[in-house]
Amino acid sequence: MERIDIYPLSRGLIAGLRTPDGRRLVTYGTSDTPDGRPLDGDTVFEIGSITKVFTALLLADMVARGEVALDDPVAKYLPVGLPGGVNLARRNGKQITLLDLATYTSGVPNMPDNFAPRDPANPYADYTVAQLYGFLNRYVPRYDPGTHYEYANLGFALLGHALSLRAGRSYEDLVIERICVPLGLDSTRITLSASMRARLAPGHNSSLDPVPNWDLPTLAGAGALRSTANDLFSFLEACLALRETPLAPAFASMLSVRRHAWSEMDVAQGWFVSSRHDDSIVWKNGETGGYSSFIGYSLTNRVASIVLSTTANFRNSDEIGFHLVNAAYPLIKQRRAIAIHPALLAAYVGSYAIRPGFILAITQRDGRLFVTPTYQGTYELFAESESAFFLRVVDAQVTFERSGDGRGTAPALVLHQNGRDLRGERVP
């Protein structure tokens, strides 16, 4: 495995490769566990949205057992009637099916509009089933179910919830019984055992600051699982039919239905399928407040990769994961942050209009610079020169135009993203 320079984009990272010759695992950085244990295949990470693949596998297994059908309306498995139940709206007479939820084409949004966490550091912890039902009771799908791709945490949360109700078990118990036990995944859980807690590597945000773990009691099917590289190796080996498992028919069926997302990418049940470089790569990534993750495998060369990071920077994890599976996928340019004087940062503070209705608000705090795009979160900007900055959470850069004497406020900035250079002038 070639050397991949990931500094300073992760506090600690594990990259794994599964080839016909077996497993290979390399590590970078530290685990930051209280006992100082090194990173290894048994280190525990939050895997975020990779949980969605487990939820989709639950669906495939329940279909194989005859417990549900892909074209069943999700409403069939939800309590109905008010108060306390759900009355899901239809669109043009069409109901949301389990398959629609599993293929990101249900018409529900990424997140419900009544999501208002009391603790931003653990944002999903206080969202309740009653709030979920309240949202669903008044929501009308924006698109006919099954026709439009839109990434939806809410969709997979609803799918996991419905399957749990159908089985009469909690989501975690269902995952353990139907997936973890058959595959021997002893360190893939939501609730940490004493052993898993001792092996849990603390998470960090994109600025490499420690952050709390996340809890997702209601939206568990979207991103609540914790796991290890060794368990994910076993999971991928089952995906590739490299080991015998009673889940083999369910794994095979997960790719049987694909819906188009965008150029060179389809969605299957839980998985994304990217078709580039004469290859088809089946993959899923994940990110929580302090972790990022990637799993994927090639349908052509049957190579699989795992990337687990103790830092919320999915862009870095994705591109390492793709590159390991197929070297034709390039690695990102690694940018190095430098320190600049806080007085210079003050000249950049202000609001800049990229287009009507879309503003980048630049703020300064504790000698650091941050950007808040309209209707989005706040992210740190890292300097690579006195006027050029970059983000770690996405592949984007910001260049500030300097005043004539170099000491006044910046009159404008340029956002560099997705191959475009978008200029924004300072606004009052």
SVG drawing of the C-alpha trace seen along z (x, -y; Angstrom):
<svg xmlns="http://www.w3.org/2000/svg" viewBox="-57 -52 62 73">
<polyline fill="none" stroke="black" stroke-width="0.4" points="0.0,0.0 1.5,-3.3 2.2,-6.1 -0.7,-8.6 0.0,-11.9 -3.1,-12.9 -1.7,-15.4 -3.2,-17.6 -6.6,-16.4 -7.0,-13.7 -6.0,-13.2 -6.0,-9.5 -6.9,-7.3 -7.0,-3.7 -7.0,-2.6 -7.6,1.0 -7.5,2.9 -8.9,6.3 -7.4,8.0 -7.3,11.7 -4.1,11.9 -6.0,11.0 -6.3,8.0 -3.9,5.1 -4.2,2.3 -2.2,-0.8 -2.6,-3.5 -1.8,-7.2 -1.8,-9.3 -3.0,-8.3 -6.2,-6.9 -6.3,-9.5 -7.7,-6.8 -7.1,-7.3 -4.7,-4.3 -2.9,-5.4 -3.6,-2.2 -2.4,-2.3 -4.8,-2.5 -5.6,1.0 -8.2,3.2 -10.2,3.3 -10.3,-0.5 -13.9,-1.7 -15.2,-4.6 -18.6,-6.1 -19.4,-5.1 -22.3,-7.6 -24.2,-7.0 -22.5,-3.7 -25.3,-2.6 -27.7,-3.1 -26.2,-0.1 -26.9,2.0 -30.5,0.7 -30.8,1.6 -29.5,5.0 -32.1,5.5 -34.7,4.7 -33.2,7.1 -33.1,9.9 -36.7,9.2 -37.8,9.4 -35.9,12.7 -37.8,14.0 -41.1,13.0 -41.7,10.5 -42.0,7.5 -42.0,6.6 -40.0,3.9 -43.1,2.3 -45.0,2.3 -46.0,-1.3 -44.1,-2.3 -47.4,-3.5 -48.4,0.2 -45.9,0.6 -46.6,-2.7 -49.3,-3.3 -52.2,-5.1 -54.8,-7.5 -54.6,-10.5 -53.5,-11.3 -50.2,-9.6 -50.2,-7.9 -49.2,-8.8 -51.2,-9.6 -48.7,-9.8 -49.7,-12.0 -49.6,-10.7 -48.4,-12.5 -50.4,-12.0 -51.9,-9.0 -48.5,-7.3 -47.4,-6.1 -43.8,-6.0 -42.6,-2.4 -39.8,-0.7 -37.8,-0.6 -38.2,-4.3 -36.8,-4.9 -33.9,-2.5 -32.9,-4.1 -33.0,-7.8 -36.0,-8.4 -38.9,-8.7 -39.5,-12.5 -38.9,-13.2 -36.2,-15.8 -32.8,-15.1 -33.9,-16.4 -37.3,-17.3 -38.1,-21.0 -38.9,-20.5 -35.3,-19.4 -34.1,-22.0 -31.5,-20.4 -31.0,-21.8 -27.3,-20.7 -25.6,-21.3 -22.7,-19.1 -25.0,-16.1 -27.7,-17.3 -29.8,-14.1 -30.1,-13.1 -33.3,-14.9 -35.3,-14.3 -38.3,-12.2 -40.7,-9.7 -43.5,-12.1 -41.6,-14.9 -41.0,-12.5 -44.7,-11.6 -45.7,-15.3 -43.5,-16.1 -44.7,-13.2 -48.4,-14.1 -48.1,-17.4 -45.5,-16.7 -46.4,-16.2 -43.6,-14.7 -42.1,-17.3 -41.7,-14.6 -43.6,-11.5 -42.1,-8.7 -39.5,-6.7 -38.8,-9.3 -36.2,-11.8 -32.9,-11.2 -32.4,-13.3 -30.1,-12.2 -32.2,-11.8 -31.2,-10.9 -34.8,-11.1 -35.7,-8.5 -33.4,-5.9 -34.4,-6.8 -38.0,-6.2 -37.0,-2.9 -35.2,-1.6 -38.1,-2.7 -40.7,-0.9 -38.6,2.3 -38.2,2.2 -41.9,1.9 -42.6,4.8 -40.1,7.0 -41.2,6.0 -37.6,5.4 -35.5,2.3 -33.4,1.2 -30.2,2.1 -31.5,5.6 -32.6,6.2 -29.2,5.3 -27.5,7.5 -29.8,10.5 -30.0,10.3 -26.6,9.0 -24.0,8.9 -24.5,12.4 -24.5,14.2 -21.4,12.3 -19.6,12.4 -19.5,8.6 -18.9,8.5 -17.8,4.8 -20.6,3.3 -23.2,1.8 -25.0,-1.4 -24.7,-0.8 -21.1,-0.5 -20.0,2.5 -17.3,2.0 -14.8,3.5 -15.9,1.2 -15.8,-1.8 -12.2,-1.1 -11.4,-0.8 -13.3,-3.9 -11.1,-6.5 -12.4,-10.0 -13.6,-12.1 -12.5,-15.5 -14.0,-18.2 -12.4,-19.5 -10.2,-21.8 -8.9,-18.8 -10.6,-19.9 -12.1,-17.1 -15.9,-16.8 -18.6,-14.6 -20.0,-11.4 -23.4,-11.5 -26.6,-9.7 -29.5,-9.0 -32.3,-7.3 -35.1,-8.1 -33.0,-8.4 -30.9,-5.3 -31.3,-3.8 -29.6,-6.8 -26.4,-6.8 -26.1,-5.5 -23.7,-2.5 -20.2,-2.3 -17.8,0.3 -14.2,1.3 -12.0,2.0 -12.0,5.7 -15.8,5.9 -16.1,3.9 -13.6,6.1 -15.9,9.1 -18.9,7.1 -17.2,6.3 -16.0,9.9 -19.7,11.0 -20.7,8.3 -18.1,9.8 -19.3,13.4 -15.8,14.2 -17.2,15.9 -20.2,18.1 -23.2,16.4 -26.9,17.0 -27.2,13.3 -25.8,14.1 -29.1,13.8 -29.9,10.5 -26.4,9.1 -26.9,10.0 -30.3,8.4 -29.1,5.1 -27.7,4.2 -30.7,5.6 -32.5,2.3 -30.7,-0.9 -32.0,-4.4 -30.1,-7.2 -28.7,-9.9 -26.5,-12.0 -23.8,-11.7 -21.8,-8.5 -23.6,-7.6 -26.6,-5.4 -28.1,-4.5 -28.9,-0.9 -30.4,0.2 -28.3,-1.9 -25.2,-1.9 -24.0,-4.4 -22.6,-2.9 -20.0,-5.1 -19.1,-4.2 -15.8,-5.8 -12.3,-4.7 -13.8,-1.5 -14.9,-0.3 -18.0,-0.3 -17.4,-1.0 -20.1,-0.2 -19.5,-2.5 -20.9,-4.4 -19.4,-7.1 -20.3,-8.5 -19.6,-11.5 -20.6,-12.5 -19.5,-15.5 -16.1,-13.8 -15.6,-11.0 -15.6,-10.2 -15.7,-6.9 -15.7,-5.0 -16.3,-1.5 -16.3,-0.4 -15.5,2.4 -15.0,2.8 -17.3,4.9 -14.4,5.3 -11.3,6.3 -13.1,7.4 -10.9,5.2 -12.4,3.5 -11.3,0.6 -12.0,-0.8 -11.1,-4.3 -11.9,-5.3 -10.9,-8.6 -11.3,-10.3 -11.8,-13.6 -15.0,-14.9 -13.6,-15.2 -15.4,-12.9 -13.8,-14.4 -10.4,-13.1 -11.7,-9.7 -13.7,-9.3 -10.8,-10.1 -8.4,-7.8 -11.0,-5.0 -11.6,-5.4 -7.9,-5.6 -7.2,-2.4 -9.9,-0.5 -8.8,-2.0 -5.7,-4.1 -7.2,-5.9 -9.2,-7.9 -6.8,-10.8 -5.9,-11.8 -6.8,-15.3 -4.2,-18.1 -3.1,-18.2 -3.1,-21.8 -1.0,-23.0 -2.3,-25.6 -0.1,-28.5 -0.5,-31.0 -1.2,-34.6 -1.6,-37.7 -5.1,-38.1 -5.0,-41.8 -5.0,-40.7 -7.9,-38.4 -10.0,-41.3 -9.8,-42.9 -11.7,-40.0 -14.6,-39.9 -17.9,-40.9 -20.6,-39.6 -20.0,-39.0 -22.8,-38.4 -22.0,-35.6 -25.5,-36.0 -28.9,-37.3 -29.9,-35.4 -26.6,-33.7 -24.1,-35.3 -20.9,-34.2 -20.6,-35.6 -17.0,-35.8 -16.4,-36.0 -13.3,-35.9 -13.0,-34.1 -9.9,-33.4 -7.6,-34.3 -9.3,-32.0 -11.5,-32.7 -14.9,-31.1 -17.4,-31.2 -21.1,-30.7 -22.9,-30.3 -26.6,-31.2 -28.7,-28.4 -25.7,-26.3 -23.4,-25.7 -20.3,-27.5 -16.9,-26.2 -13.4,-27.2 -11.2,-28.7 -7.5,-27.8 -4.9,-30.1 -2.4,-28.9 -1.2,-32.5 -2.1,-35.9 -5.1,-36.1 -5.9,-32.5 -7.8,-30.1 -9.3,-26.6 -11.9,-24.5 -11.4,-21.0 -15.0,-19.8 -15.4,-20.3 -13.1,-20.8 -13.5,-24.6 -11.2,-27.6 -11.7,-31.3 -9.4,-34.1 -9.8,-37.6 -9.1,-40.7 -6.8,-43.1 -7.5,-46.8 -5.1,-49.2 -2.8,-49.7 -3.2,-46.1 -4.4,-47.3 -8.1,-48.2 -11.1,-45.9 -11.3,-43.5 -13.6,-44.7 -14.5,-41.3 -13.7,-37.6 -13.7,-34.7 -15.1,-31.3 -13.4,-28.5 -15.5,-25.3 -16.6,-22.6 -14.3,-24.2 -16.0,-27.6 -14.7,-30.9 -17.5,-32.9 -16.8,-36.5 -18.7,-38.1 -18.5,-41.8 -18.7,-43.0 -22.2,-44.2 -23.1,-46.5"/>
</svg>
